[in-house]
Every structure is written in structure tokens, then in C-alpha cells.
Amino acid sequence: MKYRELGRTGWKVSSLSFGAWAIGGTWGTVDDAESFAALNKAVDMGVNFIDTADVYGDGRSERLVAKLRKERSEQIYVATKAGRRLDPHTAEGYNRKNLTAFVERSLKNLEADTIDLLQLHCPPTEVYYTPEVFGVLDDLVKEGKIRYYGVSVEKVEEALKAIEYPNVQTVQIIFNMFRQRPADLFFEQAKEKKVGILARVPLASGLLTGKLKMDSAFEADDHRAANRNGEWFDRGETFAGVDYATGLKAVDELKAICPDNISLVQFALRWILMFDAVSCAIPGAKRPAQAEENFGTADLPEIPADVMEKVESIYNKYIKDSVHHYW
């Protein structure tokens, strides 16, 4: 495993870390015993950072992470998120009363005295123009309830606005072979301000595994079955906002240029790590075998420059026109 600085926190986190959305739910059937085995496999392989949220299985994911930390002796940093429990999910809901309640609930789920990293969970854009929200987070730091805070965003513009606040330590943003825009202006600005970047949805909701087909079926509670047009939440969360059939065509061309002896999953994850602004990518894993494939990628050699150029060409050919200007 390789490790990278996480912004100004002083932490060195595993370049491939564990995204715990899938073990909470909305990705089809999940088994807690298998999920726990996947978490342990990740730690066995050197993972020391886990990203979760209070809404992943209504606390199920946080509680599994708490169990892991109780049973392992290694230093494991845990990031969670707050805000999506709001119904309706409005900017006005990001107030002191609600944020404090969300934090206290997560502290209970995580069986912790302090949350290592709290992230606002893809709040409405207006929140980034509300300094009082970030003042509440500053107060929660002073109270010892959270150590650091950051944001999880949908759009590059939100990320750029967020890092204007001096105590925003991290930005979590969708970045993968099908969502390349963050590598432009935002990465440059984040590096300049020493803000950590968590690359989420690194496999484009499974498209970049190479295992999905035109007739692949998804369970009713799997967001990939019913969020292609944003029915549940931002449509850019599902398949990175890419049209499914078009994405499969692009995947076929990526398979053709995938280096020998590695899977398309590993190719996609290693591609993300070619960008030094990224602190870590956070693929999910519901089973130990998935964890082994994901986290073994950190030790793979760099992708040759000519192959990186081919990836960009495939993006330009199939993907860019439909996603680049949205997110």
C-alpha cells in the first residue's frame, strides 16, 4: 500500500481507501458478515482510511465501521457525512440544531468521542454561500465533537467555492475515467491551498469494472435501477451521469487498451492515482475478493503516457460532451 498526505490534517492515508456506501445499502443485497470480512481484508492490505455516512443503511455502515475499529489495533481514520437525513433536503436545514444532532448521532453509531473528519453530504449549492454553516462546523471542532471537516460535492463549482473557507480540509468529488473535469482548475487550486481530495465513485457505479452488460439487471433497492435520470438524487451519482449504452461502448475500447495482467477495475483505479492532487480514491467492496482486487492496485506501476492519452481520447470521443459541462 502507498500513502499520501491528506491535505493539512497531518494524516498519511492509504492512496486507496474504503468507501463504505455499498455495505450500508442501496447497492442491492448486502450481508454484514461479508461486509465485515471485506473491511478486515482492506485493513490487512494496509487501508487506514474509511469513508462512510449517517444515511448509509440508516447508520448500518457506521456501526460496522465501529465494530471494525474495536477489533483492530491499527490506526484507522474514519470520515463520515451529515446532511442527507434532512427531509426535505434544503439549505435551511443546515443549521446548528440539525448539524449538532447529526454529529451526535454519528458519534453514537461510531462509538467515538470525536469524529475524525465530518463532511457536509452534497448539500444544496446555496450552503456554500452561507458562511454561518461553516461557523457551526468551526464551533463543533472547538467543542471536540469533530477533529476536522470537509465537504462532499456534486459540482466542480461547489468544490471551488468550498475551499474559499479556510478550515475546509478536504473535498470529496466524483473523479474517474468518465468524469475528468475536476483535474482541470479544481485540482490546481486544491493543491495550492493544500486541500485533500477524496475521489469518490471511482468505478462509475460499476461501469468501469467491465462486468456490466446491456441486459444487466439491478435489484429494486439498488440506486442503479432507478436513478439514471436523478429520480432519487443527483443523476451524476449513477454511472457518473453517463448514458448507460454509451458508457458500455467506451468500456469496450478501454478494455482494448488495458495493460496486460491487470483487470479493468485496477486500470481504472490506477488511472486515478496518476493524479498527485488526489489524496485517495475510495472504491467500495461488499466482499473480500473485491477488496483484494481494489486495494492491490496501489502497488501497481504507473500507466504509460501513451496509454493515458488513449484514455483521454476515449473520454473525448464518447463521454465529454454529455458530462463535462454539467459537473
C-alpha positions in Angstrom: 0.0 0.0 0.0 1.1 3.6 -0.7 0.2 6.5 1.5 -0.4 10.2 0.7 -0.9 13.4 2.7 -4.5 14.3 3.4 -4.4 18.0 3.0 -3.3 19.9 6.1 -4.5 17.2 8.6 -1.1 15.8 9.1 -2.5 12.3 8.3 -1.0 9.9 5.8 -3.8 7.9 4.4 -3.8 4.9 2.1 -4.0 6.0 -1.5 -6.8 3.5 -2.0 -9.2 3.7 0.9 -12.5 2.1 1.7 -15.8 3.6 0.5 -18.5 2.2 2.8 -21.6 3.2 0.9 -22.3 -0.2 -0.5 -22.1 -2.0 2.8 -24.8 0.2 4.1 -27.3 -0.3 1.3 -28.8 0.9 -1.9 -26.4 -1.3 -3.9 -28.5 -4.4 -3.8 -28.3 -7.3 -1.3 -25.6 -6.9 1.4 -24.6 -9.3 4.1 -23.0 -7.9 7.2 -20.7 -10.8 7.7 -19.3 -10.5 4.2 -19.1 -6.7 4.6 -17.1 -7.1 7.8 -14.8 -9.6 6.1 -14.2 -7.1 3.3 -13.4 -4.4 5.8 -10.9 -6.6 7.5 -9.3 -7.6 4.2 -8.9 -4.0 3.4 -7.1 -3.3 6.7 -5.0 -6.4 6.2 -3.8 -4.8 2.9 -2.9 -1.5 4.6 -6.0 0.5 4.2 -6.2 3.1 7.1 -9.0 5.4 6.0 -12.7 4.6 5.7 -15.4 6.9 4.3 -19.0 6.4 5.4 -22.2 8.4 6.1 -25.0 8.5 8.5 -27.5 7.7 5.8 -25.7 4.6 4.5 -28.2 2.0 5.7 -29.5 4.5 8.3 -26.4 4.0 10.4 -25.7 0.4 9.4 -22.4 1.3 7.7 -21.2 3.5 10.6 -21.9 0.7 13.1 -19.9 -1.9 11.1 -17.0 0.5 11.0 -17.3 1.0 14.8 -17.1 -2.8 15.2 -14.0 -2.9 13.0 -12.2 -0.3 15.0 -13.0 -2.1 18.2 -11.5 -5.3 16.9 -8.4 -4.0 15.1 -5.3 -2.4 16.7 -4.3 -0.4 13.7 -4.8 3.3 13.4 -7.9 3.7 11.2 -9.2 7.2 10.3 -12.9 7.4 9.7 -14.7 10.1 7.8 -18.5 10.3 7.9 -21.0 12.7 6.4 -24.0 14.7 7.6 -27.0 16.5 5.9 -28.8 13.9 3.8 -31.0 13.0 6.7 -32.9 16.2 6.1 -36.3 15.8 4.5 -36.8 18.0 2.6 -33.1 18.4 1.8 -32.9 22.2 1.9 -30.2 24.7 2.6 -32.1 26.0 5.5 -31.8 22.6 7.2 -28.0 23.0 7.5 -28.4 24.8 10.8 -26.8 24.5 14.2 -29.5 22.4 15.7 -29.6 19.8 12.9 -25.9 19.6 12.3 -25.3 19.1 16.0 -27.9 16.4 16.2 -26.5 14.6 13.2 -23.0 14.7 14.6 -24.1 13.3 18.0 -26.0 10.5 16.3 -22.9 9.6 14.2 -20.7 9.7 17.4 -23.1 7.2 18.9 -23.1 4.9 15.8 -19.3 5.1 15.6 -18.8 4.6 19.4 -16.4 7.5 19.3 -15.8 10.7 21.3 -14.7 12.7 18.3 -15.4 12.3 14.6 -12.0 12.3 12.7 -13.5 14.0 9.6 -17.0 15.2 9.1 -18.2 16.1 5.6 -21.3 18.0 4.5 -23.1 15.5 2.4 -23.6 17.0 -1.0 -25.6 20.0 0.3 -27.6 22.3 -1.9 -25.4 24.8 -3.7 -26.7 27.7 -1.5 -25.0 26.2 1.5 -21.6 27.1 0.0 -22.7 30.7 0.1 -23.7 30.6 3.7 -20.7 31.3 6.0 -22.7 30.6 9.1 -22.8 26.9 8.2 -19.1 26.7 8.3 -19.1 28.7 11.5 -21.2 26.0 13.1 -18.6 23.4 12.0 -15.8 25.5 13.5 -17.7 25.5 16.8 -18.1 21.7 16.6 -14.4 21.5 16.2 -13.9 23.7 19.3 -16.3 21.6 21.2 -14.2 18.5 20.4 -17.0 16.7 18.6 -15.2 16.7 15.3 -11.5 16.9 14.6 -11.6 18.2 11.0 -14.3 19.0 8.4 -14.7 19.0 4.7 -17.4 18.7 2.0 -18.7 16.2 -0.4 -19.8 17.9 -3.6 -21.6 17.3 -6.9 -20.1 20.0 -9.0 -16.6 21.5 -9.5 -18.1 24.9 -8.9 -19.2 23.9 -5.4 -15.7 22.5 -4.7 -14.1 25.8 -5.7 -16.4 27.7 -3.5 -15.9 25.4 -0.6 -12.2 25.8 -0.5 -12.6 29.5 0.0 -13.4 28.6 3.6 -10.0 28.4 5.4 -10.9 25.4 7.6 -12.3 23.1 4.9 -9.6 20.4 4.9 -11.0 18.0 2.3 -13.2 17.9 -0.7 -14.8 14.6 -1.9 -15.7 14.7 -5.6 -16.6 12.2 -8.3 -13.5 11.6 -10.3 -12.9 8.7 -12.7 -12.1 7.9 -16.3 -15.7 9.1 -17.2 -15.6 12.3 -15.0 -12.4 14.1 -15.8 -13.3 17.7 -15.3 -12.0 18.0 -11.7 -8.5 17.5 -12.9 -8.6 20.9 -14.6 -8.8 24.0 -12.5 -10.0 22.4 -9.3 -7.0 20.1 -8.7 -4.7 23.0 -9.3 -6.5 25.2 -6.8 -6.8 22.4 -4.2 -3.0 21.7 -4.4 -2.3 25.4 -3.9 -4.4 25.5 -0.8 -3.3 22.1 0.4 -6.8 20.7 0.5 -7.1 16.9 0.5 -9.1 15.3 -2.3 -11.2 12.1 -2.0 -12.1 10.6 -5.4 -15.5 9.1 -5.0 -17.5 6.8 -7.3 -14.1 5.8 -8.8 -15.6 3.0 -10.9 -18.6 4.9 -12.2 -21.1 2.8 -10.3 -19.7 -0.4 -11.7 -19.4 0.7 -15.4 -15.7 0.7 -15.1 -15.5 -2.8 -13.8 -16.1 -4.1 -17.3 -18.6 -6.6 -15.8 -21.9 -4.8 -16.7 -23.8 -5.6 -19.9 -26.7 -4.1 -21.7 -29.1 -6.6 -20.1 -27.6 -6.5 -16.6 -30.4 -6.3 -14.0 -30.3 -4.4 -10.7 -32.3 -5.1 -7.6 -35.1 -2.8 -6.7 -33.2 -1.1 -3.8 -30.1 -0.6 -6.0 -29.9 3.0 -7.0 -28.6 2.0 -10.4 -32.0 0.6 -11.2 -33.9 3.9 -10.7 -31.6 6.9 -10.6 -30.4 7.3 -14.2 -32.4 10.5 -14.6 -32.0 11.7 -11.0 -35.2 10.2 -9.6 -33.6 9.5 -6.1 -30.7 12.1 -6.0 -28.4 13.8 -8.4 -28.2 11.8 -11.6 -24.5 12.4 -11.8 -24.1 9.9 -8.9 -25.2 7.0 -11.0 -22.8 5.8 -13.8 -21.1 9.2 -13.3 -24.0 10.7 -15.3 -23.0 8.8 -18.4 -25.7 7.3 -20.7 -25.5 3.6 -19.9 -25.3 2.3 -23.5 -22.7 4.9 -24.5 -20.7 4.0 -21.4 -20.6 0.4 -22.4 -19.2 1.3 -25.8 -16.5 3.3 -24.1 -15.7 0.5 -21.7 -15.2 -1.9 -24.7 -12.5 0.5 -26.0 -10.9 0.8 -22.6 -10.7 -3.0 -22.4 -8.7 -2.9 -25.6 -6.0 -0.6 -24.1 -6.0 -2.1 -20.6 -2.4 -3.1 -19.7 -1.7 -6.8 -19.6 -2.0 -8.7 -16.3 -4.4 -6.2 -14.6 -8.1 -6.0 -14.6 -10.2 -3.1 -15.9 -11.0 -2.3 -12.2 -7.3 -2.0 -11.4 -6.7 0.0 -14.6 -9.4 2.5 -13.6 -8.2 2.9 -10.1 -4.5 3.2 -11.1 -5.5 5.9 -13.6 -6.9 8.0 -10.7 -3.7 7.6 -8.7 -1.8 9.1 -11.6 -3.0 12.5 -10.4 -0.9 13.6 -7.5 -3.6 16.1 -6.3 -5.7 13.1 -5.3 -5.2 12.1 -1.6 -7.1 8.8 -2.0 -9.7 7.0 -4.1 -12.5 5.3 -2.2 -13.8 2.2 -4.0 -16.4 0.2 -2.3 -16.3 -3.5 -1.6 -19.1 -5.8 -0.4 -16.9 -9.0 -0.4 -13.2 -9.8 0.5 -12.4 -10.7 -3.2 -13.5 -7.2 -4.3 -11.4 -5.6 -1.6 -8.3 -7.7 -2.6 -8.7 -6.6 -6.3 -9.3 -3.0 -5.4 -6.5 -2.4 -2.8 -3.9 -4.5 -4.6 -3.9 -1.7 -7.2 -1.9 0.7 -5.1 1.3 -1.2 -5.7 0.9 -1.4 -9.5 3.4 0.5 -11.7 2.5 3.8 -13.4 0.4 3.9 -16.5 2.5 4.8 -19.6 1.9 8.3 -21.0 0.7 6.9 -24.4 -2.0 4.9 -22.6 -3.1 7.9 -20.5 -3.5 9.8 -23.8 -5.6 6.9 -25.2 -7.9 7.1 -22.1 -8.4 10.8 -22.7 -9.2 10.2 -26.4 -11.9 7.7 -25.4 -13.3 10.2 -22.9 -13.4 12.9 -25.6 -15.0 10.6 -28.1 -17.8 9.1 -26.0 -18.2 10.9 -22.7 -17.1 14.6 -22.6 -19.9 16.2 -24.5 -22.5 14.7 -22.2 -21.0 15.2 -18.8 -18.1 17.7 -18.8 -20.2 20.9 -18.6 -22.6 19.5 -16.0 -20.3 18.5 -13.2 
